[in-house]
Amino acid sequence: MARLCFIFLAAGFFITTGLYAADVAAPPVIKLGMVNAQKGPAEGLGKGMFMGADAVFKEVNEKGGINGRKINLIVEDDGYEPDKAIDSTLKMIEEHKVFALFGYVGTPTANAVIPIVKEMKVPLVGLFTGAMTLRNPVVSQIINIRASYDDEAEALVDYFIKSKDAKTFGVFYQDDGFGQAVLSGTLKALKKRGMDVIAKGTFQRNTTAIKTGLAEMLKAKPDTIIMVGPYTPLSVFIKEAKAEGLKSHLATVSFVGTGNLLEKVGGAGEGVVISQVVPFPEDESLPVTKECASLLKKYYPGQPLGFVNFEGCITAKAMVSALEKAGKDATREGLINAFEGMSNSNMGGLTMNLNAGDHQALDSVFLTRIESGKIVPIRQ
């Protein structure tokens, strides 16, 4: 039924039935809808985003909320599947009447709901994906906080060429919008240097069927392999690649879920490089790191600050800042305007820059590596 409703909506047959009633963040609560993977092989990403964000919102509510309104974060599981993301997004808007959508996880799921947020003019803020489809061209309703996959791919290619003298690259990727996004970023980074990918291998989302893609890498033996996927299939790929004696340098982007990968891959992960879009969680030289670590300890004791929940915390803090700037009579359009007014906005040592022509707040990339069963920063 929800899918049928959207077909009519997309075709221009939308009839006003109160779906836009949440355009104003009215008392007593501000409803935010989070749709992401809470179960399945990518659940660590959805749960991490939730915990980091929820800790921030709990603290805001404990201190009286935003202009007297408490934040109510409503969560739906999409299992990292686009069809479920569409259904749950429509449910958030039609049934829960959320003011804004927040903290989605994954490129294929995010891409699937772009037409919905554009047509229904509902803000979608802080997605755990670096896909360029969410950035260029700018979609008025979509606000990105993290750096893009193009930014991450550029940092990885640059590092392996300069530090490891890599001359050949392969890409092992999830065969969907996510994999294509990082493949595209890698190709752009290599093209700048007069290079190209010499081997490609794929696997299907929500599977660990990596043998065909691994075979392509074993045949080509590139100096460096950029791996694109969440922690479950990549941990299998890494273990089997090492077992087969593959000597290529292995690297992946932030979406992998660093903590979960470390836990699953064991000793086979030694030397794997991971690009990150948040600062190193154990480096408390930045005020935002100390604050997020403190909030996690307060509201989720036993859950240390890691890369995923840190991103959830940073993203939630950006949302709170925009809600405050939007004022006591905040509207959806006012929320977007508040984000677009964040030029050189300092958030605990991180500088956010947004405007009408650029809906990505941060562009910094930090490189890390697995060493002796731990994640360590790469100093360049």
URDATA-V896484 format. One record per helix or strand of 3 or more residues. SS is the DSSP state (@ for helix, = for strand). FROM is the first residue (numbers start at 1). TO is the last residue. Records with the same first field share a line. If there is no record, write none. Layout:
SS=FROM-TO + FROM-TO
This chain:
@=2-10 + 21-23 + 43-62 + 82-94 + 107-120 + 132-134 + 149-164 + 177-191 + 211-220 + 231-243 + 254-256 + 258-269 + 287-299 + 307-326 + 332-340
==29-36 + 69-77 + 100-102 + 142-144 + 169-174 + 197-203 + 224-228 + 249-252 + 273-276 + 345-347 + 350-352 + 366-371 + 374-377
